[in-house]
Amino acid sequence: MSTGLVPLTRPARLRAGSRVAIVSPSGPVPADRLEPGLDLLRGWGLDPLVMPHVLDTHPELDYLAGADAARARDLQDAWCDPSVEAVICARGGYGAHRMVDLVDWAAIRAAGPKVFVGYSDITVLHEAFALRTGLATLHGPMTGTETFLTDPATQESLRATLFAPETVSVLGLPTARTLVPGRARGITYGGCVSLLAADLATPHARTSARGGLLLIEDTNEDPYSLDRILTQLLRAGALDGVAGVACGSWAGCEPYEQVRAVLADRLGPLGVPVVEELGFGHGPTGLTVPLGVPAVLDAPGDGTPATLTVETPALR
C-alpha cells in the first residue's frame, strides 16, 4: 500500500552575501537574458555563480542547453559545492527528463538541503528532489525568463520567500477563484501538469497523491490536450486521495472558457476543493510557491478570492 505525502526537509533562508548557483537543466538561455537576471540577484545582495554549461547549446538539438551529461554535472556540482546555498534555474524549455537519471541523487542527498528554484520543465527536478532526496523546493521564477526580468510582483514574491519566508505565508492573486468550494489541508506538490503526466511509470515516479495539495499549471496546450493530460493522470490513479487542487496560469491555453470547463469536468468529480488562477506558473505574474510543506487551500463559495496558506515557512 502506497503511503501519503509527508512534509519534506526545508533548507535555510538566504542572507546578504549568500552564493547562488545558476544552472540550465533544460533549454538554452540567451546571454542577453542571463545578465539582467544576475544583476537583479546582485541587487538583492546575493552572489551569483554561473555554472560552466549554462550558456551551452546542443550542437544538433538546439532546444537543449548542451549535452545531457553536462547539464546534469552542472546541477550536481553546484549542489555539492559547500559554498553554494541555493541553486536557481535560468529557464525551462525541455530537457530535464533527459538528464534527471544522470544526476547522482545520493550525492545530492548527502550534501543536504539547499534552496532550489524553477518551474515549467523543472517540474521533473522538483519531483526528483521530493521523491529521491526528501527535500522541499520552490516553484518559482527563473533568472532568464521575461516574467522575472519585467514583473515587480514576481520579483518581490521570490525575494521575500528567499529572505523572509514568514512574510509570504498567504498566497494568491486577486484573480484566484473557486471552481469547487471547500477547505483542505495537505502537503504541496506538483508543477507543470504535462510534465507530471510525462513522469508516470518512469523510475522513481510518484505513486500516491494521498494527503497532497496538488498545484498545476501549463502553457500553450489546447483544451483537448489538457483534457488528455488530466484524463491520463486520473486513469493512472495518480490523483487518488488528493486533498485539493490549486490551478495556476494557463498562458496560451485558449480559449480560457474551455480550459475552465475542462478543469471543472475532470477535477470536479474528485470531490475536493479546486481553485483556479491562483497566480503561479507561466502567467504575467508568477508567485513563488513552496513544494513539500503543509498548507491550507481555502476555496470559499461566496465569491471572495481563494488562497493558499503555507503553515510552515518555505525556508527555515
N, C-alpha and C positions, 0 to 999 in steps of 0.2 A: 504494500500500500504506500503510495507516494505521500510525502509529508508536505505541509503547507509552508508558506513563506515565513521567514523569521527576520528580525532586524539584523542588518549587516554591520560590520565594523566600520566606524566612521573615522576619517582622517582628521588631523588637526587643522584648524583655520590658518590662514596665511597672515603675514605681518609685513610691514615695510622691510624691504631687503630680501624677501623670500625669492628663491630661484625657481622659475617655472620653465619647464622644457616644452618646446613646440614640436609636434610631430605631424606627419601626413600619412595616416594609415590607409587612406583610400585614394581619392583622386588628387591630381596635381593642383597646387595653388599658385596663381600668378604672383611674381615677385612684387608687382606694384600694389598688391593687396596685402602681402605679408608685412611689409614695413609699417604701414599705418596702424595695423593691429598691434605690432610690437610697441609702437610709440604710445598707444593707449595703455598698455600694460605698464610701461615705464612711468607713465603719468600717475599711476596708482602706487608707485614706489616699488614695483616688482622688478626682478632681474631676469629677463627672458633669455633662454638659451635655445638657439635654433639647432636642432639635430641635423647631422650631416646630409640626410637624404630628403629633407623637407621640400626642396625645390626641384627634385628629380622628376623626370617624365619617362615612362617606359618607352624604349626605342621603337616598339612595334604596336603596342596597345596604349595609345596616348590618353586613354581615360584613367590610367593608373599612374600614381606618383612613384614611378620607378619599380624595381623588381620587388616581388613579394617578400623575399628574404631580407632585403634592405629595409623595407618598411617595418617588418617585424623586429628587426635588430634595433632600429631607432627607438621603438616603443620600449623594448626590454632594457636597452642600455640606459634610457632616460629614467625608467622606474628604478633600476638597480643602482643609480648614481646617488650616493648618500647626501650629496649637496642639493639635490632636487627635491622640492616639497610639493610640486604639482606638475601634472602633465596635461597640456591643453592641445586639442587637435586644431589644425589650421583650417580644415574643411572636411566635408563628407564626400559625396560623389558615389563611387563604387570601388570596392576592393578589399574591404575588411574581411569578408568571408574567405578570401583567398589567402590571407596571411594569419588569421587567428590561430590556426593549429600549428603555426611555425614558432609561436611565442612559447618560451619556457615558463609556464604558469606556476610551476613550483618555485622558480626563482622569484617571480613576481610576488607570490605569497610570502616568501621568506623575507623579502625586502620590506614588507609591512605596508600599512595603509598610507596612501598619498592621495591628494586631490586629483581626480580625473574628470575632464570636461569635454563634452562633444554631443552631437545629435545626428540625426539622419542616418547615414550608413554606419555611423559609430555605434548605433544600437547593438550591433553584433558584439562589440567590445564591452559595452555595458553589461550585456548578458554574460559574457565570459568572466568579467570581474566578479559579478554576483555569484555565479554558479561554480566557478573553478577556484576562487580565492576567498569568497565570503566578504568582499569589500564593497562598501557603499560608494556611489559615484554621483556625478552631477550631469543631468540632461540640460545642457546649456549652450550658449553661443560659442562659435569658433572664430579664431582671430582673423581669418582671411575671408569671412563672409560679409556681404553687404549690410545685413541687418546689424551685425556687431559694429561695423565701421560707421554707420549712419544714424542709428536709433538710440537716443539717450536713455530711454526706459530699459532697453535691452542691456545696455552697458551697466546701468546702475543696479539692475537685478543681479548680474553676475558679481559686480564689485561688492555689493552688500553681502551676498552669500559667502564670498571668499573671506571677507574680513570681519563681518559681524552677523553671522547667520541667524542669530536670535531675533534680529530686526526684521526679517522677511519670513515670518512663520505662516502668515496668511497669504495665500497665493491665488491669483485670479484677476483678469482684466474685467472692466465693466461689461464686456461682451459675454461673459460666462453665463450660460442659461441652462435651465433644467430640461432634459429630454424625458427622463424618468425620475420622479421625485423620490426623496428618501435621504437617509443619512447612513454612512458606512465608515467603519474603521478598518484599516488594514495596512499592509506594507507596500510602499510604492515600487512599481517596476514597469518596464515597457519601453516605449520609444516609437520609432517609425514602424507602422504596422506591417508594411510589406516585408520588412526585414525580420520581424518576429515570425511571420509565416514562412519565410525562407529558411529559418533556423529549425523548423520542425524536422524531427527524425535525424538530425545531424548528431555527431558525437557531443556529449555533454549538454544536450538541449534541455530546456526546462520541461519538467514532467508534471507540474502541478501549478495551478493558479490559486489554490485554496488559501484564503486569508489575504489575498493580494488586492491592492488598488491598481488597476491597470491604466496606464497613461498611453494614449495612442494618438498619432497624427501621421500625416504623409503629404506628399506633393506630387502634382502632375499625374494623378491617377483618375481615370474616368469613373463615374459612379458604378458602372457594372464591374470594373476592376476591383474597386473597394468591396463590392458585394462578394466577389470571388475570394478575396483575401480573408474577409471576415468569416465567410462560409467555410473555408478551409480550416481556420482556427477552431471553429465550432465543431466541425465534423471530426477533427483530430482530438477533441476533448480538451484542447489547450485552455479553454476558458471555464472549465468545470470548477465550481467552488469560488470563483472570483467574487470579491465583496462589493466592488463598484468599479465604474469605468469613467475616466475623465478624458475627454477628447480635446486636443489642441487645435492647431490650424490645419486647413486642407487647401493650401495655396495651389492654385492651378487645377484643383479638382472641381470641375464645373459641369452643370450649374449647381450651386450650393443647395438649392431646394431639394434636388435629387440626392445629394450627399446626405442631407439630414434625413430624408426618407429611408435611405439605406441603413443609416445608423440606428434609427428607430426600429426598423424592421428586423435587423439582425441582432441588435443588442437588447431591445426591449423585452423579448421573451426570457432573458436571463433572470428577470425579476429582481434586479439590483439597481441602485441609483446610477443614473447616467447623466453626465454633464457635457455640454458642447461649448466650443470656443473658449476654453479656459485661458489660453494665451501663451502656449508654449509651442515650439516647433518652427516651421518654415514661414510663419506669417511675418507681417511688418514689425511686430514686437514679439520677441521670444524670451519669455521668462525663464529663469533658471529654476529647475525643479529637482530636488534630491531624489535619488533612487536607492531603495533599500532601507528606508526609515519609516517608522509608524506615522500615520497621518489620518485625518478625518475628512471625508468628502461630504460636503453639505450641498444637497440639491433641493432647494426649497420649492414648494409648489405654489408660492404666492407671487411669482414674477420677479422677486428680488434676485440680484446676482448670486450665482453659485460660487463656492470657494473650496479650496483645498488647504487645510490647516495642518502644517507639519508639527507633530507633537514633540519631536526631538530635533534640536538644531541640526542642520545638514552636516556641520563640521563641529568638532569638539573645541 
